[in-house]
Amino acid sequence: MATLRKKPAKPYKDFPLFPHACGQWAKKINGRMRYFGVWADPEAALKEYLRERDFLQAGLEPPPADGDVVLLKDLCNAFLTSKKQRLDSGELGRGTFTDYKRSCQLALDTFGRLRRAESISPADFVRLRGVITDKYGPVRTGKEITQIRMLFRWGEQQELIGRPRFGGEFVKPSKDVMRRHRQSSLARMFEADEIRAMLDDASCQLKAWLLLGINCAFIQKDLADLPRSAVSLETGFVDFPRQKIAVERRIPLWPESIAALQDSIAARREPANETDADAFFLTAQGHRVLSMRENGNRTDAVHAAMDLLQQRLGIKQARRSYGALRHTFRTIADETCDFPAILRIMGYSDNTISNTYRERISDDRLRTVTDHVRNWLYRDRTS
């Protein structure tokens, strides 16, 4: 008659496994008994349990212990680590890094952290696209799809995973979808009388922001990044490469813009941080007007002030934030038909063959563009 072996005691009180009669350390997970190693080696059993635990609790079969498996969470962590290095070196903006984090989180929430990256199939990407389109409009959908494809392509290039299987459906919205979306939306620009009303009612600093938006085609980030050294109130020019793409930009200032900038710099607060000492615009607390925090939240003093001003004047409409001034500038400036000068003011790269041979754009051409926009804005008020 066989004798029953005596079950060993747990190595310590909180040991998560129990000795099963079959001679293995075990634990019931999701209603199913799981076994992790023999009684004689509780440390090895615990190690195996910890390796498999998250998979089993999530209802997934754990990968082989000796397999070279890259989980989705590992792929995302490696991708974000590489982008963080570029952020720290100044090669990547805080906003772009935050966008990458948000896209990675979207993939993790849809597929699960413990999903094997190589096991994600075309059908899975179709499901992810549905999640994105349910949550966002066509423009943001295209951006999220582009960044998630970038994540998996990066993993392939780093030889972490094989070629991703996107299938034929995980693509950005088509051009006709984008055109219909644009046609169904309100025009993203201001009329001259609306801008004049805002200028008449704006505070000292907000007036300067508004004028730089319509005179220089600035966006919030331009205002936040603008150094005092880039502005010459004596000559009436801003020489300020667009930070996002480092393209040269030179802009003649209107008399109204110069006066507003003089008032703004006279009322400027002292910087809260030494790194912001050269920033032209600061908030009442001494911070940049646009900043991105580590947790991904953004503080935007420009948007908040612009929103309150429009609501007070009763001209608030969807899609017309501060960036609509840049749209307005381009729409009116195009009437001059001097597109190289317009691109120089807006900070866009010109990849045409003509630009290869163009050595300079005169200040007179730049003034012709900005004066045309000023004449449109002030009409019979211009002097």
TORFIGU-136864 format. One record per residue (C-alpha): residue in one letter; x, y, z. Coordinates in steps of 0.001 Angstrom, whole numbers, plus 500000, padded with zeros to 6 digits. Layout:
% TORFIGU-136864
AXYZ...
//
This chain:
% TORFIGU-136864
M500000500000500000A501405503367498956T502063505893501657L500887509501501217R503605512109501268K503305514756503932K502595518202502458P505288520769503222A504540523955505106K504601527268503226P508075528857503261Y506516531927504922K503063533084505979D502234535201502906F503553532733500331P500905532980497539L500892529264496576F499725526177498425P501091522601498278H498750520538496107A498445516801496721C499969516125493292G503351517333494586Q503227520808492979W502841524324494330A499477525551492984K496889528334492968K493352528610491576I493129531524489100N489895532471487333G488288529229488504R491043526969487181M493798525233489130R497277526205487973Y500557524484488872F503949526215489078G506590523792490363V507486520917492663W507350521055496445A511124520670496658D511787524053495012P509311526693496258E511515529591495044A511394528364491433A507621527847491729L507171531391493026K509278532796490190E507174530930487634Y503956532117489305L505067535742489182R506002535365485494E502611533913484575R500313535661487039D499336538753485010F498669536685481899L496494534169483738Q494518536834485579A493869538542482234G492578535267480754L495625534785478509E497937531832478177P501452532890479239P504236532719476646P506889529980476910A509503530704479546D512362530349477073G510666532206474211D511907535586472959V508468537200473146V507866540970472963L504660542042474637L502794545157473551K503678546888476815D507368546162476158L507130547543472630C505424550726473845N507942551205476660A510901550784474301F509356553157471755L508615555860474347T512057555477475904S513670556217472537K511393559236472020K512112560475475551Q515804560545474704R515030562737471692L512829564932473875D515635565385476399S518095566290473634G515746568924472198E515049567008468980L511393566411469854G508738568712471283R506886568010474514G503547568088472689T504660565509470125F505959563220472881T502617563510474673D500824562569471449Y502988559437471166K502135558465474752R498432558931474083S498561556751470957C500460554009472788Q497883554065475574L495102553751473000A496729550594471591L497300549179475087D493699549830476128T492382548152472981F494672545111472742G495792544666476345R499205545221477911L500108541522477833R499227540916474200R502126539588472144A502958542387469722E503529540012466808S500183538298467340I498181541450466511S496383540678463257P494680542738460520A491340541980462208D492691543465465435F493758546637463623V490268546893462092R488863546769465620L491317549443466751R490347551678463840G486718551386464917V487661552466468438I489503555491467029T486721556594464656D484135556256467430K486215558555469599Y487629561114467156G486857562986463951P488625562365460612V491615564650461267R492460563166464656T491711559655463346G494359560093460669K496880561303463222E496271558396465618I496517555806462838T499751557353461570Q501327557286465041I500256553733465849R501611552522462521M504813554378463418L504991552464466714F504867549055465024R507146550084462151W509664551301464726G509511547907466446E510231546205463122Q513162548521462375Q514636547846465817E514243544088465172L512004543707468205I509133542280466164G508573540998462665R506770542890459934P503476544241461348R500304542935459706F498164546052459313G496020544688456495G494282546951454016E491859548708456364F494108550336458963V494642553489456902K493896557194457295P490523558554456137S490462559124452376K490792562563450802D487110562675449879V486179561978453522M488460564814454597R486950567146451996R483395566344453121H484401566897456735R485904570275455902Q482843571284453854S480500570369456701S482456572472459212L482399576205459779A485159578183458109R488152578309460453M488849582014460100F487735585359461487E486224588264459602A487845591698459829D485112593220461989E485391590357464488I489154590815464846R488733594579465262A486111594019467967M488467591668469813L491355594128469552D489212596964470905D488170594889473947A491380592944474645S493749593474477556C497278594726476923Q498907591311476500L495988589670474707K495980592516472188A499639591751471405W498785588057470997L495921588845468613L498057591129466491L500868588574466236G498272585995465195I496982588044462256N500180590005461454C502648587113461803A500439583998461505F501519582886464989I500017579978466929Q500131579517470711K503441577682470637D505033580546468714L503948582957471437A505301580646474137D508645580113472377L509190583684471160P512425585052472678R512900588766473247S516067588561471167A513996587633468079V511973590860468171S513429594178467005L510985596949467818E513428599483466393T513540597972462893G510036596510463126F510916592898462291V510598589485463910D513321586994462938F512177583764464486P512576580285462939R509470578175463474Q510452575885466339K508585572829465067I510538572467461827A513367575051462204V512418576875458990E513649580465458655R510972583096459197R511151586878458859I508107589068459451P507569592834459131L505566594219462056W502670596635461697P502752599927463662E499868598560465761S501854595398466517I504943597349467554A502895599533469923A501168596482471463L504498594685471928Q505991597752473607D503062597884476042S503289594150476677I507014594114477423A506602597097479754A504028595144481788R505907591841481660R506231589901484924E509497588515486183P510065584863485166A509396582185487768N512147580037486226E515552581189485077T515126579196481850D512290581544480833A514313584732481282D514346585492477539A510695584580476900F508853587577475468F505493586630476970L504874585319480486T501722584734482500A500853586697485652Q502606583898487579G505784584260485519H505389581087483439R505304580550479684V501869581060478164L501814577493476873S503440574621478733M503217570834478709R503424568981482001E504954565555482549N501494563999482995G500459565175479527N498199568014480670R498647571320478893T498273574802480345D497265577280477642A496797580861478821V496244582033475230H493317579695474567A491692580538477906A491940584305477333M490781584014473729D487802581875474717L486647584309477393L487028587289475049Q484944585688472300Q482232584664474744R482098588176476172L481716589633472670G479253586958471542I481355585781468589K482325582332469885Q481938579548467300A483257576001467071R486744575528465535R487638579210465908S490370579235468489Y493580581283468383G494886579153465498A492083580486463292L494045583756463043R496764581834461174H494110580471458806T492819584017458325F496284585379457559R496916582740454900T493483583173453305I493892586939452905A497631586877452135D497044584486449209E495391587388447356T498874588850446819C499915585685444920D503464586013446300F503552582508447721P507309582353448464A506987585494450611I503928584066452360L505792580830453146R508733582809454552I506415584702456904M504526581592458007G507639579473458477Y506802576797455934S509428574967453924D509347575427450164N510378572193448473T509916573376444895I512761573473442385S512373577261442318N513460577466445936T516686575678445026Y517663578694442930R516052581436445042E518730583072447171R516624585672449002I513254587322449382S513358591089449800D511816592850452778D509675594861450337R507985591655449176L507381590602452769R505908594035453578T503635593848450560V502102590668451980T501691591910455555D500468595344454402H497787593671452284V496507591792455349R496626595027457392N494659596910454735W492042594161454767L491802594292458561Y491612598047459016R490167599014455638D489374602752455748R491199603104459092T494668602485457608S497037605433457403
//
